Amino acid sequence: MMTATFGQELIGLVVVDSRGDILGTVADLMVDLNSGVVGTLVIELQPSLDADKLPWPSEAGLMLLPSEEINSVGPQIVLKR
């Protein structure tokens, strides 16, 4: 039950890169059902962003962000790069 609560807290958080530029917000997450570990975040990208310039796969305004790319989680999610 704790994993679901934590996951819900991530939905809607703003995602910024290491320079503080906003990439988008967390729309959904993919969780390993065996371990409960969040593997990938689904990010709804800022409309003004050119997704082709980002190093992660994206389609239709959504980007798949591996959790290894996350530097910290607080009031917002900050990426390592």
C-alpha positions as CSV (number, residue, x, y, z in Angstrom):
1,M,0.0,0.0,0.0
2,M,2.9,2.4,0.7
3,T,4.1,2.1,-3.0
4,A,0.7,3.2,-4.3
5,T,0.7,6.2,-1.9
6,F,4.2,7.2,-2.9
7,G,3.4,6.8,-6.6
8,Q,0.3,9.0,-6.3
9,E,2.6,11.7,-4.7
10,L,4.8,11.7,-7.9
11,I,1.9,12.2,-10.3
12,G,1.6,15.9,-11.2
13,L,5.1,16.9,-10.0
14,V,7.0,19.2,-12.2
15,V,10.2,17.8,-13.8
16,V,13.2,20.0,-14.3
17,D,16.6,19.4,-15.8
18,S,19.9,20.1,-13.9
19,R,19.7,23.7,-15.0
20,G,16.2,24.2,-13.7
21,D,14.5,24.3,-17.0
22,I,11.0,22.7,-16.9
23,L,10.5,19.7,-19.1
24,G,7.0,18.8,-18.0
25,T,5.0,17.1,-15.4
26,V,4.7,13.4,-14.3
27,A,1.6,12.0,-15.9
28,D,2.1,8.3,-15.0
29,L,4.6,5.8,-13.8
30,M,5.7,2.2,-14.6
31,V,6.4,0.1,-11.6
32,D,8.1,-3.3,-11.4
33,L,5.3,-5.4,-9.8
34,N,7.7,-7.8,-8.2
35,S,9.9,-5.3,-6.5
36,G,7.6,-2.3,-6.3
37,V,10.4,-0.1,-7.7
38,V,9.5,2.8,-10.0
39,G,11.3,2.0,-13.3
40,T,10.1,4.7,-15.7
41,L,8.2,8.0,-15.3
42,V,5.8,9.1,-18.1
43,I,6.3,12.8,-18.5
44,E,3.8,15.1,-20.2
45,L,6.1,17.5,-21.9
46,Q,5.8,21.3,-22.0
47,P,4.1,22.2,-25.3
48,S,6.9,24.6,-26.2
49,L,9.6,21.9,-26.0
50,D,11.1,20.2,-29.0
51,A,11.1,16.6,-27.9
52,D,13.5,15.6,-30.7
53,K,16.3,17.4,-28.9
54,L,15.8,15.4,-25.7
55,P,17.8,12.2,-25.1
56,W,14.8,10.1,-24.1
57,P,12.1,8.5,-26.2
58,S,8.9,10.5,-26.7
59,E,5.7,10.3,-28.7
60,A,2.6,12.5,-28.8
61,G,3.8,14.8,-26.2
62,L,4.7,12.1,-23.7
63,M,8.3,11.1,-22.8
64,L,9.6,8.0,-21.1
65,L,12.1,8.9,-18.4
66,P,14.1,6.1,-16.7
67,S,14.2,6.6,-12.9
68,E,18.1,6.4,-13.1
69,E,18.0,9.9,-14.6
70,I,16.5,11.4,-11.4
71,N,18.8,13.3,-9.1
72,S,16.3,14.2,-6.4
73,V,12.6,14.2,-5.6
74,G,11.1,17.0,-3.5
75,P,8.6,19.7,-4.4
76,Q,9.8,19.0,-7.9
77,I,11.8,16.2,-9.6
78,V,15.3,17.3,-10.6
79,L,17.2,15.3,-13.2
80,K,20.9,14.5,-13.3
81,R,21.4,16.3,-16.6
